Amino acid sequence: MTPSSPSRRRTVIVVEDDHSLLSALVFSLEAEGFEVRPFTSAGPVLELPGEADCLIVDFKLPDLDGLSLVARLRERDVATPAILITTNPDDRCRSAAKAARVEIVEKPLLGGELRRRIDAAISQR
C-alpha cells in the first residue's frame, strides 16, 4: 500500500488538554476511520516529523497556545493542515488564525462540522 493509496488510514494529531474532550475526539475520529495520535500539550508535537494528514489543536494549551504551536511547526516546514478548536474566539484570535491559514471550529463541537473541516483540509493538501 502506497502513501497515496485511498485505503490508507488518514492520521490526525489531536492536541487537547481537557482529557474528557480528548477521549471523546479520539473515540469519534477512530470510529470514523482515522488513526488518531492524541496529545495533552504542545511540547511533544514539536518533536514529531510532519507525517500527519491533519492537526487539530486547542487554542488554550498549558505550555503553548495552539496558534503558536502551528507557527513553530510552519517554521520547521511542516505544512500539515491545521484546525484550531476554541470557545468564543475574539477578533485577535480570528485574525491570527486567518493569517496563519488555520481554520477555526468553535466548541462545543456539535454536528459534523469538525469532520467536514478535516475532510476539506485533507483534500486541499
C-alpha positions in Angstrom: 0.0 0.0 0.0 1.5 3.4 -1.0 1.0 6.6 1.0 -1.3 7.9 -1.7 -3.5 4.8 -1.6 -7.1 5.6 -0.9 -7.3 2.7 1.5 -4.6 4.2 3.7 -5.9 5.4 7.1 -5.5 9.1 7.4 -3.7 10.2 10.5 -5.0 13.1 12.7 -3.0 14.6 15.5 -5.2 15.9 18.3 -3.8 18.3 20.9 -6.3 19.0 23.7 -5.6 19.4 27.4 -9.1 18.6 28.5 -8.9 14.8 29.0 -12.6 14.2 28.6 -12.8 16.1 25.3 -9.6 14.4 24.1 -11.1 11.0 24.8 -14.3 11.9 23.1 -12.4 13.2 20.0 -10.2 10.1 19.8 -13.3 7.8 20.1 -15.2 9.7 17.5 -12.4 10.1 15.0 -11.3 6.5 15.3 -14.9 5.4 14.7 -14.9 7.5 11.5 -11.8 5.6 10.3 -8.9 7.9 11.3 -5.8 6.9 13.0 -5.5 9.3 15.9 -2.4 10.4 17.8 -3.6 12.2 21.0 -1.5 14.7 23.0 -2.4 16.9 26.0 0.3 19.5 25.4 2.1 21.1 22.5 5.7 20.2 23.5 5.7 16.6 22.3 4.1 17.6 19.0 7.0 19.9 18.2 9.3 16.8 18.2 7.2 14.9 15.7 8.0 14.6 12.0 5.3 16.2 9.8 3.7 12.9 8.8 0.1 13.5 9.8 -2.7 14.4 7.4 -4.3 16.9 9.7 -3.6 18.6 13.1 -6.5 19.5 15.4 -5.2 21.8 18.2 -6.9 23.5 21.1 -6.2 27.2 21.4 -5.6 27.2 25.1 -2.9 24.7 26.0 -0.9 24.6 29.2 2.5 25.1 27.5 2.0 27.0 24.3 -1.2 28.3 22.6 -2.4 26.4 19.6 -1.6 29.1 17.0 2.0 29.4 18.4 2.3 25.6 18.0 1.2 25.8 14.4 3.6 28.7 13.8 6.5 26.8 15.2 5.7 23.8 13.0 5.5 26.0 10.0 9.0 27.4 10.8 10.2 23.7 10.5 8.4 23.5 7.1 5.7 21.2 8.5 2.8 22.0 6.2 0.2 19.7 7.8 -3.3 21.4 7.6 -4.4 22.7 11.0 -7.7 23.2 12.6 -8.0 25.3 15.8 -10.7 24.4 18.3 -11.7 27.0 20.8 -14.6 28.6 22.6 -15.6 32.2 21.7 -12.6 33.3 19.7 -12.1 37.0 19.8 -11.2 39.2 16.8 -7.4 38.9 17.6 -7.6 35.1 17.6 -9.6 35.1 14.4 -7.2 37.4 12.7 -4.2 35.4 13.7 -5.8 32.2 12.6 -6.7 33.7 9.2 -3.2 35.0 8.8 -1.8 31.5 9.6 -4.3 29.8 7.3 -5.7 27.9 10.2 -9.4 27.0 10.2 -11.4 27.6 13.5 -14.1 25.3 14.7 -15.8 26.6 17.8 -16.6 24.5 20.8 -18.9 22.8 21.6 -18.1 20.5 18.7 -21.6 19.7 17.5 -22.8 18.1 14.4 -20.4 17.1 11.7 -18.6 20.5 11.4 -15.2 19.2 12.6 -15.4 16.2 10.3 -16.3 18.4 7.3 -13.3 20.7 8.1 -10.9 17.8 8.5 -12.0 16.3 5.1 -11.7 19.7 3.4 -8.3 20.3 4.9 -7.0 17.0 3.8 -8.5 17.2 0.3 -6.9 20.7 -0.2 -3.4 19.4 0.9 
